[in-house]
Amino acid sequence: MLSACSSMPEPKVITVTVTKPLLPPQDYLQRCQLSERYAINTNLDLLNYIKRLEAAIDSCDASSIRLIDWAERMSTYRNDDQ
C-alpha cells in the first residue's frame, strides 16, 4: 500500500434536504360559483333561488371534502416515506 494514499481522509457524505411545496390538483382549487342574482318577485322565485344557492353550497362542500381527502392522503404518503 502506498503511504500517501493511506493518510487521505475518508470523503464525507453530505445529505441535503430540499423542501418543495406540494400543491393539490388544480381542479380542487376552483372557486365556488354562485348563480347570478336575479329579481325575486314571487315566493316561487325565492324558493327556486334558494334551491340554486343550496346546490352551489353542496358543490362547494364537495370540493372542500376532496381537498381534505387529498391532504390526508398526502400526509399519509409523507409519513410512509420517513
Backbone atoms as SQL, in Angstrom:
CREATE TABLE atoms (id INTEGER PRIMARY KEY, chain TEXT, resi INTEGER, resn TEXT, atom TEXT, x REAL, y REAL, z REAL);
INSERT INTO atoms VALUES
  (1, 'A', 1, 'MET', 'N', 0.847, -1.180, 0.000),
  (2, 'A', 1, 'MET', 'CA', 0.000, 0.000, 0.000),
  (3, 'A', 1, 'MET', 'C', 0.888, 1.238, 0.000),
  (4, 'A', 2, 'LEU', 'N', 0.512, 2.239, -0.737),
  (5, 'A', 2, 'LEU', 'CA', 1.289, 3.472, -0.797),
  (6, 'A', 2, 'LEU', 'C', 1.021, 4.299, 0.449),
  (7, 'A', 3, 'SER', 'N', 2.052, 4.859, 0.990),
  (8, 'A', 3, 'SER', 'CA', 1.874, 5.617, 2.226),
  (9, 'A', 3, 'SER', 'C', 1.093, 6.907, 2.015),
  (10, 'A', 4, 'ALA', 'N', 1.183, 7.503, 0.858),
  (11, 'A', 4, 'ALA', 'CA', 0.449, 8.738, 0.586),
  (12, 'A', 4, 'ALA', 'C', -1.059, 8.487, 0.554),
  (13, 'A', 5, 'CYS', 'N', -1.465, 7.346, 0.067),
  (14, 'A', 5, 'CYS', 'CA', -2.896, 7.031, -0.034),
  (15, 'A', 5, 'CYS', 'C', -3.491, 6.691, 1.327),
  (16, 'A', 6, 'SER', 'N', -2.711, 6.113, 2.188),
  (17, 'A', 6, 'SER', 'CA', -3.249, 5.707, 3.473),
  (18, 'A', 6, 'SER', 'C', -3.533, 6.875, 4.407),
  (19, 'A', 7, 'SER', 'N', -2.939, 8.009, 4.133),
  (20, 'A', 7, 'SER', 'CA', -3.169, 9.162, 5.001),
  (21, 'A', 7, 'SER', 'C', -4.310, 10.060, 4.519),
  (22, 'A', 8, 'MET', 'N', -4.938, 9.700, 3.404),
  (23, 'A', 8, 'MET', 'CA', -6.044, 10.507, 2.863),
  (24, 'A', 8, 'MET', 'C', -7.282, 10.322, 3.743),
  (25, 'A', 9, 'PRO', 'N', -7.920, 11.410, 4.121),
  (26, 'A', 9, 'PRO', 'CA', -9.145, 11.263, 4.918),
  (27, 'A', 9, 'PRO', 'C', -10.261, 10.656, 4.064),
  (28, 'A', 10, 'GLU', 'N', -11.146, 9.949, 4.733),
  (29, 'A', 10, 'GLU', 'CA', -12.281, 9.366, 4.026),
  (30, 'A', 10, 'GLU', 'C', -13.223, 10.488, 3.600),
  (31, 'A', 11, 'PRO', 'N', -13.738, 10.441, 2.369),
  (32, 'A', 11, 'PRO', 'CA', -14.631, 11.522, 1.920),
  (33, 'A', 11, 'PRO', 'C', -15.895, 11.569, 2.784),
  (34, 'A', 12, 'LYS', 'N', -16.360, 12.778, 3.056),
  (35, 'A', 12, 'LYS', 'CA', -17.567, 12.950, 3.860),
  (36, 'A', 12, 'LYS', 'C', -18.799, 12.904, 2.952),
  (37, 'A', 13, 'VAL', 'N', -19.843, 12.312, 3.459),
  (38, 'A', 13, 'VAL', 'CA', -21.114, 12.279, 2.742),
  (39, 'A', 13, 'VAL', 'C', -21.992, 13.364, 3.343),
  (40, 'A', 14, 'ILE', 'N', -22.461, 14.254, 2.496),
  (41, 'A', 14, 'ILE', 'CA', -23.315, 15.352, 2.946),
  (42, 'A', 14, 'ILE', 'C', -24.706, 15.137, 2.363),
  (43, 'A', 15, 'THR', 'N', -25.695, 15.113, 3.229),
  (44, 'A', 15, 'THR', 'CA', -27.082, 14.961, 2.796),
  (45, 'A', 15, 'THR', 'C', -27.761, 16.315, 2.841),
  (46, 'A', 16, 'VAL', 'N', -28.364, 16.690, 1.734),
  (47, 'A', 16, 'VAL', 'CA', -29.070, 17.963, 1.646),
  (48, 'A', 16, 'VAL', 'C', -30.557, 17.667, 1.444),
  (49, 'A', 17, 'THR', 'N', -31.375, 18.211, 2.316),
  (50, 'A', 17, 'THR', 'CA', -32.827, 18.047, 2.196),
  (51, 'A', 17, 'THR', 'C', -33.404, 19.280, 1.525),
  (52, 'A', 18, 'VAL', 'N', -34.130, 19.049, 0.451),
  (53, 'A', 18, 'VAL', 'CA', -34.767, 20.141, -0.279),
  (54, 'A', 18, 'VAL', 'C', -36.274, 20.015, -0.092),
  (55, 'A', 19, 'THR', 'N', -36.885, 21.064, 0.382),
  (56, 'A', 19, 'THR', 'CA', -38.334, 21.070, 0.588),
  (57, 'A', 19, 'THR', 'C', -38.991, 21.763, -0.592),
  (58, 'A', 20, 'LYS', 'N', -39.903, 21.051, -1.233),
  (59, 'A', 20, 'LYS', 'CA', -40.643, 21.620, -2.359),
  (60, 'A', 20, 'LYS', 'C', -42.110, 21.729, -1.956),
  (61, 'A', 21, 'PRO', 'N', -42.737, 22.848, -2.258),
  (62, 'A', 21, 'PRO', 'CA', -44.168, 22.955, -1.917),
  (63, 'A', 21, 'PRO', 'C', -44.978, 21.960, -2.747),
  (64, 'A', 22, 'LEU', 'N', -45.903, 21.319, -2.097),
  (65, 'A', 22, 'LEU', 'CA', -46.769, 20.363, -2.763),
  (66, 'A', 22, 'LEU', 'C', -48.161, 20.965, -2.836),
  (67, 'A', 23, 'LEU', 'N', -48.623, 21.168, -4.039),
  (68, 'A', 23, 'LEU', 'CA', -49.933, 21.785, -4.232),
  (69, 'A', 23, 'LEU', 'C', -50.962, 20.734, -4.617),
  (70, 'A', 24, 'PRO', 'N', -52.201, 20.944, -4.212),
  (71, 'A', 24, 'PRO', 'CA', -53.252, 19.996, -4.592),
  (72, 'A', 24, 'PRO', 'C', -53.556, 20.112, -6.086),
  (73, 'A', 25, 'PRO', 'N', -54.234, 19.112, -6.628),
  (74, 'A', 25, 'PRO', 'CA', -54.637, 19.198, -8.035),
  (75, 'A', 25, 'PRO', 'C', -55.430, 20.484, -8.297),
  (76, 'A', 26, 'GLN', 'N', -55.210, 21.067, -9.447),
  (77, 'A', 26, 'GLN', 'CA', -55.811, 22.364, -9.778),
  (78, 'A', 26, 'GLN', 'C', -57.338, 22.354, -9.709),
  (79, 'A', 27, 'ASP', 'N', -57.967, 21.241, -10.101),
  (80, 'A', 27, 'ASP', 'CA', -59.436, 21.223, -10.078),
  (81, 'A', 27, 'ASP', 'C', -60.001, 21.217, -8.659),
  (82, 'A', 28, 'TYR', 'N', -59.142, 20.966, -7.641),
  (83, 'A', 28, 'TYR', 'CA', -59.593, 21.056, -6.252),
  (84, 'A', 28, 'TYR', 'C', -59.552, 22.493, -5.747),
  (85, 'A', 29, 'LEU', 'N', -58.954, 23.385, -6.514),
  (86, 'A', 29, 'LEU', 'CA', -58.776, 24.769, -6.068),
  (87, 'A', 29, 'LEU', 'C', -59.708, 25.745, -6.778),
  (88, 'A', 30, 'GLN', 'N', -60.728, 25.248, -7.401),
  (89, 'A', 30, 'GLN', 'CA', -61.666, 26.115, -8.106),
  (90, 'A', 30, 'GLN', 'C', -62.517, 26.886, -7.101),
  (91, 'A', 31, 'ARG', 'N', -62.760, 28.137, -7.407),
  (92, 'A', 31, 'ARG', 'CA', -63.631, 28.951, -6.555),
  (93, 'A', 31, 'ARG', 'C', -65.081, 28.494, -6.705),
  (94, 'A', 32, 'CYS', 'N', -65.793, 28.575, -5.616),
  (95, 'A', 32, 'CYS', 'CA', -67.211, 28.242, -5.654),
  (96, 'A', 32, 'CYS', 'C', -67.955, 29.337, -6.414),
  (97, 'A', 33, 'GLN', 'N', -68.793, 28.915, -7.323),
  (98, 'A', 33, 'GLN', 'CA', -69.534, 29.865, -8.139),
  (99, 'A', 33, 'GLN', 'C', -70.991, 29.932, -7.685),
  (100, 'A', 34, 'LEU', 'N', -71.438, 31.122, -7.396),
  (101, 'A', 34, 'LEU', 'CA', -72.853, 31.320, -7.077),
  (102, 'A', 34, 'LEU', 'C', -73.588, 31.666, -8.353),
  (103, 'A', 35, 'SER', 'N', -74.818, 31.205, -8.408),
  (104, 'A', 35, 'SER', 'CA', -75.607, 31.551, -9.581),
  (105, 'A', 35, 'SER', 'C', -75.839, 33.057, -9.598),
  (106, 'A', 36, 'GLU', 'N', -76.057, 33.561, -10.773),
  (107, 'A', 36, 'GLU', 'CA', -76.283, 35.008, -10.885),
  (108, 'A', 36, 'GLU', 'C', -77.513, 35.409, -10.084),
  (109, 'A', 37, 'ARG', 'N', -77.493, 36.599, -9.619),
  (110, 'A', 37, 'ARG', 'CA', -78.646, 37.092, -8.856),
  (111, 'A', 37, 'ARG', 'C', -79.687, 37.609, -9.827),
  (112, 'A', 38, 'TYR', 'N', -80.882, 37.403, -9.491),
  (113, 'A', 38, 'TYR', 'CA', -81.966, 37.868, -10.352),
  (114, 'A', 38, 'TYR', 'C', -83.097, 38.391, -9.499),
  (115, 'A', 39, 'ALA', 'N', -84.000, 39.077, -10.141),
  (116, 'A', 39, 'ALA', 'CA', -85.118, 39.697, -9.428),
  (117, 'A', 39, 'ALA', 'C', -86.039, 38.617, -8.875),
  (118, 'A', 40, 'ILE', 'N', -86.380, 38.782, -7.623),
  (119, 'A', 40, 'ILE', 'CA', -87.295, 37.850, -6.975),
  (120, 'A', 40, 'ILE', 'C', -88.611, 38.583, -6.769),
  (121, 'A', 41, 'ASN', 'N', -89.600, 38.132, -7.493),
  (122, 'A', 41, 'ASN', 'CA', -90.905, 38.800, -7.439),
  (123, 'A', 41, 'ASN', 'C', -91.956, 37.980, -6.710),
  (124, 'A', 42, 'THR', 'N', -91.750, 36.681, -6.664),
  (125, 'A', 42, 'THR', 'CA', -92.759, 35.820, -6.039),
  (126, 'A', 42, 'THR', 'C', -92.076, 34.864, -5.050),
  (127, 'A', 43, 'ASN', 'N', -92.892, 34.223, -4.244),
  (128, 'A', 43, 'ASN', 'CA', -92.348, 33.221, -3.331),
  (129, 'A', 43, 'ASN', 'C', -91.714, 32.069, -4.099),
  (130, 'A', 44, 'LEU', 'N', -92.269, 31.716, -5.258),
  (131, 'A', 44, 'LEU', 'CA', -91.709, 30.656, -6.079),
  (132, 'A', 44, 'LEU', 'C', -90.315, 31.048, -6.577),
  (133, 'A', 45, 'ASP', 'N', -90.155, 32.314, -6.990),
  (134, 'A', 45, 'ASP', 'CA', -88.831, 32.804, -7.398),
  (135, 'A', 45, 'ASP', 'C', -87.833, 32.660, -6.250),
  (136, 'A', 46, 'LEU', 'N', -88.264, 33.006, -5.047),
  (137, 'A', 46, 'LEU', 'CA', -87.407, 32.903, -3.871),
  (138, 'A', 46, 'LEU', 'C', -87.039, 31.442, -3.599),
  (139, 'A', 47, 'LEU', 'N', -88.008, 30.555, -3.685),
  (140, 'A', 47, 'LEU', 'CA', -87.755, 29.134, -3.464),
  (141, 'A', 47, 'LEU', 'C', -86.753, 28.599, -4.497),
  (142, 'A', 48, 'ASN', 'N', -86.942, 28.954, -5.749),
  (143, 'A', 48, 'ASN', 'CA', -86.024, 28.500, -6.798),
  (144, 'A', 48, 'ASN', 'C', -84.613, 29.038, -6.575),
  (145, 'A', 49, 'TYR', 'N', -84.513, 30.280, -6.157),
  (146, 'A', 49, 'TYR', 'CA', -83.198, 30.866, -5.897),
  (147, 'A', 49, 'TYR', 'C', -82.517, 30.161, -4.721),
  (148, 'A', 50, 'ILE', 'N', -83.280, 29.863, -3.682),
  (149, 'A', 50, 'ILE', 'CA', -82.728, 29.151, -2.523),
  (150, 'A', 50, 'ILE', 'C', -82.215, 27.775, -2.946),
  (151, 'A', 51, 'LYS', 'N', -82.962, 27.095, -3.801),
  (152, 'A', 51, 'LYS', 'CA', -82.523, 25.784, -4.285),
  (153, 'A', 51, 'LYS', 'C', -81.207, 25.900, -5.057),
  (154, 'A', 52, 'ARG', 'N', -81.063, 26.944, -5.860),
  (155, 'A', 52, 'ARG', 'CA', -79.808, 27.156, -6.594),
  (156, 'A', 52, 'ARG', 'C', -78.656, 27.428, -5.636),
  (157, 'A', 53, 'LEU', 'N', -78.920, 28.219, -4.613),
  (158, 'A', 53, 'LEU', 'CA', -77.865, 28.505, -3.627),
  (159, 'A', 53, 'LEU', 'C', -77.465, 27.235, -2.876),
  (160, 'A', 54, 'GLU', 'N', -78.453, 26.415, -2.524),
  (161, 'A', 54, 'GLU', 'CA', -78.153, 25.163, -1.834),
  (162, 'A', 54, 'GLU', 'C', -77.309, 24.243, -2.717),
  (163, 'A', 55, 'ALA', 'N', -77.611, 24.188, -3.995),
  (164, 'A', 55, 'ALA', 'CA', -76.827, 23.364, -4.928),
  (165, 'A', 55, 'ALA', 'C', -75.398, 23.890, -5.024),
  (166, 'A', 56, 'ALA', 'N', -75.236, 25.211, -5.039),
  (167, 'A', 56, 'ALA', 'CA', -73.891, 25.795, -5.088),
  (168, 'A', 56, 'ALA', 'C', -73.112, 25.472, -3.818),
  (169, 'A', 57, 'ILE', 'N', -73.782, 25.527, -2.673),
  (170, 'A', 57, 'ILE', 'CA', -73.127, 25.188, -1.408),
  (171, 'A', 57, 'ILE', 'C', -72.729, 23.710, -1.400),
  (172, 'A', 58, 'ASP', 'N', -73.607, 22.830, -1.875),
  (173, 'A', 58, 'ASP', 'CA', -73.282, 21.400, -1.935),
  (174, 'A', 58, 'ASP', 'C', -72.068, 21.152, -2.822),
  (175, 'A', 59, 'SER', 'N', -72.009, 21.837, -3.945),
  (176, 'A', 59, 'SER', 'CA', -70.875, 21.700, -4.848),
  (177, 'A', 59, 'SER', 'C', -69.582, 22.175, -4.186),
  (178, 'A', 60, 'CYS', 'N', -69.662, 23.283, -3.500),
  (179, 'A', 60, 'CYS', 'CA', -68.502, 23.835, -2.804),
  (180, 'A', 60, 'CYS', 'C', -68.059, 22.884, -1.688),
  (181, 'A', 61, 'ASP', 'N', -69.013, 22.334, -0.958),
  (182, 'A', 61, 'ASP', 'CA', -68.691, 21.369, 0.095),
  (183, 'A', 61, 'ASP', 'C', -67.984, 20.147, -0.480),
  (184, 'A', 62, 'ALA', 'N', -68.436, 19.680, -1.640),
  (185, 'A', 62, 'ALA', 'CA', -67.820, 18.519, -2.275),
  (186, 'A', 62, 'ALA', 'C', -66.368, 18.825, -2.627),
  (187, 'A', 63, 'SER', 'N', -66.096, 20.033, -3.096),
  (188, 'A', 63, 'SER', 'CA', -64.720, 20.429, -3.415),
  (189, 'A', 63, 'SER', 'C', -63.871, 20.465, -2.150),
  (190, 'A', 64, 'SER', 'N', -64.436, 20.975, -1.078),
  (191, 'A', 64, 'SER', 'CA', -63.708, 21.030, 0.191),
  (192, 'A', 64, 'SER', 'C', -63.405, 19.629, 0.703),
  (193, 'A', 65, 'ILE', 'N', -64.350, 18.730, 0.578),
  (194, 'A', 65, 'ILE', 'CA', -64.141, 17.356, 1.032),
  (195, 'A', 65, 'ILE', 'C', -63.043, 16.690, 0.206),
  (196, 'A', 66, 'ARG', 'N', -63.050, 16.907, -1.125),
  (197, 'A', 66, 'ARG', 'CA', -61.982, 16.341, -1.971),
  (198, 'A', 66, 'ARG', 'C', -60.628, 16.891, -1.559),
  (199, 'A', 67, 'LEU', 'N', -60.565, 18.168, -1.235),
  (200, 'A', 67, 'LEU', 'CA', -59.308, 18.788, -0.824),
  (201, 'A', 67, 'LEU', 'C', -58.830, 18.212, 0.513),
  (202, 'A', 68, 'ILE', 'N', -59.740, 18.024, 1.451),
  (203, 'A', 68, 'ILE', 'CA', -59.383, 17.437, 2.748),
  (204, 'A', 68, 'ILE', 'C', -58.898, 15.999, 2.560),
  (205, 'A', 69, 'ASP', 'N', -59.594, 15.225, 1.735),
  (206, 'A', 69, 'ASP', 'CA', -59.177, 13.843, 1.464),
  (207, 'A', 69, 'ASP', 'C', -57.783, 13.809, 0.835),
  (208, 'A', 70, 'TRP', 'N', -57.534, 14.702, -0.118),
  (209, 'A', 70, 'TRP', 'CA', -56.228, 14.779, -0.760),
  (210, 'A', 70, 'TRP', 'C', -55.146, 15.094, 0.276),
  (211, 'A', 71, 'ALA', 'N', -55.404, 16.062, 1.148),
  (212, 'A', 71, 'ALA', 'CA', -54.417, 16.439, 2.161),
  (213, 'A', 71, 'ALA', 'C', -54.126, 15.264, 3.092),
  (214, 'A', 72, 'GLU', 'N', -55.144, 14.509, 3.456),
  (215, 'A', 72, 'GLU', 'CA', -54.940, 13.341, 4.315),
  (216, 'A', 72, 'GLU', 'C', -54.120, 12.273, 3.599),
  (217, 'A', 73, 'ARG', 'N', -54.388, 12.047, 2.309),
  (218, 'A', 73, 'ARG', 'CA', -53.599, 11.076, 1.551),
  (219, 'A', 73, 'ARG', 'C', -52.140, 11.508, 1.469),
  (220, 'A', 74, 'MET', 'N', -51.901, 12.790, 1.234),
  (221, 'A', 74, 'MET', 'CA', -50.530, 13.291, 1.134),
  (222, 'A', 74, 'MET', 'C', -49.821, 13.186, 2.477),
  (223, 'A', 75, 'SER', 'N', -50.550, 13.414, 3.548),
  (224, 'A', 75, 'SER', 'CA', -49.974, 13.310, 4.892),
  (225, 'A', 75, 'SER', 'C', -49.564, 11.866, 5.159),
  (226, 'A', 76, 'THR', 'N', -50.399, 10.921, 4.801),
  (227, 'A', 76, 'THR', 'CA', -50.089, 9.505, 4.969),
  (228, 'A', 76, 'THR', 'C', -48.900, 9.127, 4.099),
  (229, 'A', 77, 'TYR', 'N', -48.871, 9.620, 2.875),
  (230, 'A', 77, 'TYR', 'CA', -47.781, 9.328, 1.935),
  (231, 'A', 77, 'TYR', 'C', -46.458, 9.845, 2.481),
  (232, 'A', 78, 'ARG', 'N', -46.451, 11.051, 3.017),
  (233, 'A', 78, 'ARG', 'CA', -45.227, 11.638, 3.562),
  (234, 'A', 78, 'ARG', 'C', -44.768, 10.877, 4.797),
  (235, 'A', 79, 'ASN', 'N', -45.694, 10.460, 5.647),
  (236, 'A', 79, 'ASN', 'CA', -45.327, 9.719, 6.859),
  (237, 'A', 79, 'ASN', 'C', -44.743, 8.352, 6.507),
  (238, 'A', 80, 'ASP', 'N', -45.195, 7.752, 5.407),
  (239, 'A', 80, 'ASP', 'CA', -44.666, 6.463, 4.973),
  (240, 'A', 80, 'ASP', 'C', -43.211, 6.586, 4.497),
  (241, 'A', 81, 'ASP', 'N', -42.857, 7.750, 3.968),
  (242, 'A', 81, 'ASP', 'CA', -41.500, 7.957, 3.447),
  (243, 'A', 81, 'ASP', 'C', -40.486, 8.124, 4.556),
  (244, 'A', 82, 'GLN', 'N', -40.917, 8.515, 5.726),
  (245, 'A', 82, 'GLN', 'CA', -39.961, 8.817, 6.801),
  (246, 'A', 82, 'GLN', 'C', -39.546, 7.588, 7.553);
